[in-house]
Amino acid sequence: MNDTVIEGQVRIPSGCAISGIFSRSGKRFSGESIIRSIEVMHDRSNGLGGGFAGYGIYPEYKDYYAFHIFYDTLKAKRDCEEFLERHFDIINLSKIPTTKVKEITNEPLIWRYFVLPLPTKLSESQLTEEEFVVKSVFRINTDIEGAYIFSSGKNMGVFKAVGFPEDVGRFYRLDEYEGYCFTAHGRYPTNTPGWWGGAHPFALLDYSIVHNGEISSYDANRRAIEMYGYKCTLQTDTEVITYIFDYLHRKVGLTLGEIASVVAAPFWQTIGQMDAPERERHEYLRNMFASQLITGPFSILVGFSGGLMALNDRLKLRSMVVGQKDDMVYMASEESAIRIIEPDLDWIRSPRGGEAVIVTLDKNASEV
């Protein structure tokens, strides 16, 4: 009997791959780079999900919300468009351009809409513009069968599917887009289904998440976040991370550094050894936002307008490396995914567990 373990014939326990590229100067670059980066980590995925998020990709429509929507049926499309016409001014709508790729099959109808809330509807709602958009997204995703808004931010967009990420990138013709930031994900689902809506990134407004790992606290996190009006409809644990960031950053007003101290909070023993001001701050965050603590192994990239954040769980049970060359910052599960794009880095390192790495556009950079 041959007991030899051959690479590629066993499950990879740290599977899923993530990668991100960010230009501090706001220089726009082609999506081809992020495809090359995620393709290097092909064996960390199993073909059940891949996707990308790009920022700065719609400069001509940067003041409008870009809705990317999957439709299972023409009826779902009609029902969704009737809702949009009642609540939004639709500036432009079209199919999202794709190219036939033999590895990508069973694709839904994929459409894109650039919209703004109708002033009368916004006034009647007594909501902020962003909250009006969020509630509209959840209404469509929960009430219109077969319609899923999977991207809803300004000057950004998510592109995802069932397949290996490099095939997904070519399917969406990502090399034809330019932006100042791209993130990517190759999926290896362990306990959730592989379907188009369940692929990463997950997004709400301009927040997007790609995630490697597993959230053991998902049920507690989901119940807590749904108390604030969020609806977890996409059948995967990663979705809840997006809503936690939206809630803590947009609604509560915590900084991204403070959010890192909530979702990947230091242990109480560690907090007890801190100096008084820092100890009091961490005690407040842990007590006030205990239900937003995420447990289990994870490494995530959080995209947002004008920035990118990398974060590991506090025990660093998933890999993450960060490197820089001039104004370009690279984040990935493996160093190889960075070196394939930029072999001559100024520096590269592996962040500690619970240590947030946050990069933003330079003050002189214009977010196009």
N, C-alpha and C positions, 0 to 999 in steps of 0.2 A: 504494500500500500504506500502510495506517495503522499506524504504529509506536507510537501513543500507549498508554502503560500506564495502565490504569484500576484504581483501588483496588478490591480485592476479587476481582480476576481473576488475581492472581499469588500464589505461595506467600510467606508471611510468614516470613523466615528466623529471626526472633526469636520465633516463635509459641509458644504456650502462655501462659496467664495464671495468675497466683497472687494471692491476696488473703487478708488476715488481719485480724481485729478482736479486741482484747483489753481487758478491763476490769480495771485494777489493783485496784480496790476489791472485785472479785468480784461486782459487780452483774450479774445475769442479764438478757439482752436477747434479743429474738426473732431467729431465723435469717433473717427477711426482709431484714435489713440486708446480710448477706453475699451473698444472692442479687442484690440491687440492685448491689452493688459489682462482682461478677464479670460481670454482664450488660453493663456498660459496655464491657468488653473482648471482646465477642462475636467480633470479627473476628480475634482472636488464636487462636481455636479453629477446628476444622473439623467438629465434631459427632461425633467418634469417641471422646469421653470427657469426662466432667465429674464432679465430686464435691466433697464437703464433709466436714469433721470438726468435731464440736462437743464442748466440754468443759463439765462441770457440768450436762449435760442429763438425767441420771438420778438426781436427789437421793434419790428413794425407794429406789433400789437401789445407792447409792454404795459399799457395801462388797462388792459382787459383781462378778465379771467379766462384761461384756456381750459375748457372742459374736454378731456379725452374720455370717450364713452364706448364700452362694449355693448352691442345689441345681439341677443340671441335670435330675435325674430324681427320682421318688418313691423309687426304690430307694436312691439316694444319701442321701436324707433318712432313710430307715429305718436304713441302715447307720451313718450319723453319729450318730443319736440313740441307737442301741444302744451305741456307743462312749461317748457322753457319760454315759449312765445307769450304765455300769460304772465310770466314773472321777470323776464329778462329782455333787454334789447340785444338781439343777436346781430353782431357786426359782420361776422363771416362764419360760414360753415362749409365743411368739405369732408370727404373721406381722408383719413390719414394715409399718405402715400406708402405703399408697400411694394415689395418685389417678391415674386414667387420663389420660395425656397423649399425644396422637396422635403426637408426635415421638419418644416412647420406645417401642421395639418389642422383641420377642423377649426379654422379661424372664424371668429364671430364677425359681424359687421363692426367696423372700427371707424368712428367718426370724431371730428374735432369741431368745437364751437368756441368762438371768441365772444364773450358776453359781458354785460354790465347789468346789475339789477335795475329794473324800471323804477324811476324816482317815486311814482305813486305807490307802488308795492312796498318799496323800502320805507317810505314814510308811514304807511299803514301798519307795517310790522313793528315799528318802534325799536328796531334792532340796528346795530352797527352794520355796515356793508359786509364785513367779513363774516359776522354771525349769520346774516341773511343767506350768504352763499353756503355756509356750512350746513344750515338747516335744510336748504334746498337740496344739497347733495344727499343728505341722509333720507329725505323724503323720496327722492328718486330711487335710491338704492334699496329702500325697504318697501315702497308701495308700488313701484312699477316693475312687474315681473319681467325678467330678462333684460333689464337695463342696469348697467353698472358704470357709474362715474369713477374712474380710477385715477384721475389727475384733475386738479381744480385750482392751481395757482396762477399767478401772473408771471409772464416772461419765463416760464419753465414748463416742462412736460415730462411725463412718465411714458415709457414704451416697454411693454412686457408681454410675455406669451408663454405657452408651454413649449419647451425646447431647450437646447443648450444655448447659453447666452450669446456666443459668437454667431449662431444661426439667427437668433432673435435680432441682433444688431443689424445683420445684413437684410433680414426681412423688412425691418423698418427703415432701411436706407440711412442709418444713423450717421454714416460718413458724410452725408449731405447737409447735416446740421452743424452749426458752430455755436459754442457757448464758452463761458468762463469757468464752468464747473460741470463735471460729469461724474456720476456714480454708477456702479454696475453690480449685478448679483447673479451668481450661478447657484441654483437651488438643489438641495438634496433633502426633500421632505421626509420626515421620519414618522409623524403621526397625524398629518393633515393632508388633504387631497391635492394632487397636482392638477390645477385647472387655471385658465387664463387670469381670472380675477385674483387667484391666490398667489400668483407669482409676485416677486418683489421687483421694484420698490413699492411700498405702500405710501400713499400721499394724502394730505389734506391741506388745502390752501397751498402755501409754498413750502410746507414741511414734507420731507420725504425720508424714508427709512429703508436701508438695506441691512440685513441681520444674518449673522451666522451664529446658530446656537438653538437653545430651547428654553422657553420660559416656564419654569415649574410653578410660578405664582400666577399663571394666566387667569385662572378662574377668579381669584381674589382681585386681581387688577381689572378684569373685565367688569365685574359687578360694581366695583368702586367707580370706574370711569363712566359707566352707563348712568350712574346717579346724576351726572352733570349733563345729560342729554346726548351723549355719544351712542352710536349704534354699531356694534360689531357684527358685520354681515358677511365678511369675506372668508370665513372658515379657516382662519389660521391665527396663531398666537401673536405673530409679529404686528398685526394690525393695531393691537392695543398700545404698542409703544408709540406709534404715530400720534394717537389721541392723547396719551400722557404728555408728550412734548407740547402739543398744541394747547392743552389745558394749562400746564404749568408756565409756559412761556407767554402765550398770547392772552390768556384769561387772568391768570394769577399775577403775571409780571415778574417771575423769577428770571434771573440771568441763566445763561446756558451752563455756567460753572455751578450755580446753585442746583440746577436740575440734575447735573451729574452727581451731586452730593445727595440727591433724593433717590434716583433710580439705581445708583451703584453706591449706596451709602456705606461709609466706613463702619466697621463693627463697633459695638458699644465700648469694648475694651480699648480700641484705638482712640475713640473719641475721648475717653476718660483720661488719656495721657496727653491731650492737647493743652496748649495755653488757654487761659480763661476766655478771651474773646472768641477764639476759633471754636473752643469746646461749646460755648453757649450757642453759637450759630448752628453748628452741626446738631446739637441736641434739639434746637427748635425745628430744623428741617426734618429730622427723623420723626419727631413726635407729631408735627403738624401734617406731614404728608406720608404717613406710614403706609397707606394703602397704595401708594405709587412706587414703593420699593419693588424692584424687579429681581427675582432670585432665579438661579439657574445659570448655566454657561452661556455667555453671549459676547459677541463683538459687533458693534453697530457703527454705521456712518449715518449722520443726520445732515441732510442738505437743507438749506434755508436760504432765503433771499440775501445774497451778499456774503455767504459763508458756508463752511463745512466743519463738522465736528466728528471726531473719532472717540469711541469710548468702549472699554472692556468691562466685564463684570469685575467685582472687587477681588475675586480670586484669580483672575486672568486665566480662565479655563478655555479660552479660544485665542488664537493667534492674531496679532495685529502689528504691523510695522508702518512707520511713517518716515518719509524722506523728503529732502528739498534740493532743488537746483535752481539758483537764481530766484525768480519770483514764483516758480512752480512748486506746488506741494503735492506729494503723492501719499496715498494711504491704501493699504491692501492687506489681505490675509497672509500673503507670502512676499518675500523680498523679490522673488523672480518676476512677479507681476509688475514691479516698479522698474527693475533693471531692464526689462525688455523695451521700455519706452525711453528711459534715461539711465544709461549704464554709468555715467560719470556724475555721481551725486555730490553735493556739498557736504551732506551728512545724512545718516539714517540711524534710526533707533527703534526700540520696541517699548511703547509706553507701559507703565506699571498698571496693575489692576486698579480700576476705579479712577484712573487719571484721564481727565478729558484733554484732548488736543483740539483746540479751536482755532481756525484760521478764517480771516475775513478780508474783504477787499481793502487795499490801502486807502488812506484818506484822499489821496489824489486820484484814485481810480474812479471812473464813471461806470456805474452799473448799466450797461447797455441792454 
